[in-house]
Amino acid sequence: LAVRPTLNDAQAWVREKVAPTIRATPAMRNVIAEQKSRDGASTTLFKSFPRGFLVITGANTSVDISSKSVRFIAKDEWD
C-alpha cells in the first residue's frame, strides 16, 4: 500500500513517477501487469504482479486505507 497525501496526488504520482519507471525498467515491465480497463489486472491505482499487488491511495480516503489488509505500507509526507 502506497499512501500519498491526497487521491489527486496519488494519481499524479502514478502518472509522473510510477508509470514511467515501470516502462523504463525491464525487470518491472516484465512482471507488472499492463494497465487495461477491462481485465482489472492493473489500473491506475492498482498494480498487479506475481504473488502480490500494489495499491496506491490518498491519505484523505480512509475507506481505501482501512479496507485493505497489507503487509507493507509506504507513506509520503506523513505527519
C-alpha positions in Angstrom: 0.0 0.0 0.0 1.4 3.4 -1.0 -0.2 6.3 0.6 0.1 9.8 -0.8 -1.3 13.0 0.8 -4.4 13.1 -1.4 -6.1 10.9 -4.0 -5.3 13.5 -6.7 -1.7 13.5 -5.6 -1.7 9.7 -5.8 -3.0 9.8 -9.4 -0.4 12.4 -10.4 2.4 10.4 -8.7 1.5 7.3 -10.7 1.3 9.3 -13.9 4.5 11.2 -13.4 6.7 8.7 -11.5 5.4 5.2 -11.2 4.2 4.5 -14.8 7.4 6.0 -16.4 9.6 3.9 -14.0 7.7 0.7 -14.9 8.0 1.4 -18.6 11.8 2.2 -18.3 12.7 -0.7 -16.1 12.7 -4.1 -18.0 12.5 -6.1 -14.7 9.4 -4.2 -13.6 7.9 -4.1 -17.1 8.1 -7.9 -17.3 6.3 -8.7 -14.1 3.8 -5.9 -13.5 0.6 -6.5 -15.5 -0.1 -3.9 -18.2 -2.8 -1.4 -17.4 -6.1 -2.5 -19.0 -9.5 -1.2 -18.3 -11.4 -4.5 -18.8 -9.4 -7.3 -17.1 -8.8 -5.5 -13.8 -5.2 -6.9 -13.5 -3.8 -3.4 -13.3 -5.4 0.0 -13.1 -4.0 3.5 -12.4 -4.1 2.9 -8.6 -3.8 -0.9 -8.5 -0.7 -2.7 -9.9 -0.7 -6.5 -10.1 2.3 -8.7 -10.2 3.1 -12.4 -9.4 2.3 -13.1 -5.7 1.2 -9.6 -4.9 -0.1 -6.2 -5.7 0.4 -2.5 -5.0 -2.5 -0.3 -4.1 -1.9 3.4 -4.3 -4.3 5.8 -2.5 -4.5 9.1 -0.8 -4.5 9.7 3.0 -7.7 11.6 2.6 -9.6 8.4 1.5 -9.9 6.5 4.8 -12.2 3.8 3.3 -9.4 2.8 0.9 -6.9 2.6 3.6 -9.0 0.7 6.2 -10.4 -1.8 3.8 -7.1 -3.3 2.7 -5.1 -6.0 4.5 -1.5 -5.4 3.6 1.9 -6.5 4.9 3.8 -3.3 3.9 2.9 0.3 3.7 4.8 3.2 2.2 3.8 6.7 3.3 4.8 10.1 2.0 4.6 13.4 3.9 3.3 11.5 7.0 2.7 13.9 9.9 
